[in-house]
Amino acid sequence: MSSKKFLRLLALGNAKIVRQRGTSHAMFKREKEGRVYHAPVIMAKAELSSVYMKLVMHQLGFTEEEIDVILE
């Protein structure tokens, strides 16, 4: 899956871009149950591995159930 598609999926789960300063990564933030989660996401890549995407989603506080629903 491309970075653009992955960013759309993150947006479905209320993850928002915080900043990107001329690097290949952007920082994303997600608030859930009063906690704030942050994770760097690779931008402008044609293909991201499923392992990488799950790692990022876990860093942003997504549960396995939420990941399954978003990836469907």
matplotlib code that plots the C-alpha trace (Angstrom):
import matplotlib.pyplot as plt

x = [0.0, 1.3, 1.9, -1.0, -3.5, -2.0, -2.5, -6.1, -6.6, -4.9, -7.3, -10.2, -8.9, -8.6, -4.8, -3.7, -0.5, 1.4, 4.4, 6.8, 9.9, 11.6, 12.3, 11.0, 8.9, 5.9, 4.8, 1.3, -0.8, -3.9, -5.9, -7.7, -9.4, -7.5, -4.1, -2.1, 0.0, 2.6, 4.4, 6.6, 5.2, 7.2, 5.9, 5.9, 6.7, 5.2, 5.0, 4.9, 5.1, 2.2, 4.5, 5.5, 1.9, 0.9, 3.8, 2.8, -0.8, 0.1, 2.3, -0.7, -2.8, -4.9, -6.1, -6.0, -9.8, -9.5, -6.7, -8.8, -11.8, -9.7, -7.8, -11.0]
y = [0.0, 3.5, 6.2, 8.2, 5.4, 4.7, 8.3, 8.1, 5.1, 6.8, 9.8, 7.4, 6.5, 10.2, 10.4, 13.9, 15.2, 17.3, 18.4, 17.6, 19.6, 18.8, 15.2, 11.9, 11.4, 13.2, 13.2, 12.0, 12.4, 10.6, 11.2, 8.3, 8.0, 11.1, 9.9, 11.3, 9.0, 10.1, 8.2, 9.1, 8.0, 7.6, 9.9, 9.6, 6.0, 3.8, 0.7, 0.3, -3.1, -4.4, -5.0, -1.3, -0.1, -2.3, -1.0, 2.6, 1.9, 0.3, 3.4, 5.5, 3.5, 1.5, -1.9, -5.1, -4.8, -1.2, -2.1, -5.0, -2.7, 0.1, -2.3, -4.0]
z = [0.0, -0.8, 1.8, 0.4, 1.0, 4.4, 5.4, 4.4, 6.6, 9.5, 9.0, 9.3, 12.8, 13.9, 13.4, 12.4, 10.9, 13.4, 11.3, 8.5, 8.2, 4.9, 5.9, 4.6, 7.7, 9.1, 12.8, 13.4, 16.6, 17.8, 21.0, 22.5, 25.9, 27.3, 26.1, 23.2, 21.0, 18.5, 15.6, 12.6, 9.3, 6.0, 3.4, -0.5, -0.6, -3.3, -1.1, 2.7, 4.3, 6.3, 9.3, 9.2, 9.0, 11.9, 13.9, 13.3, 14.1, 17.4, 18.2, 17.6, 20.1, 17.7, 19.1, 16.9, 16.5, 15.3, 12.9, 11.4, 10.9, 9.3, 7.0, 5.7]

ax = plt.figure().add_subplot(projection="3d")
ax.plot(x, y, z, "-o")
ax.set_aspect("equal")
plt.show()
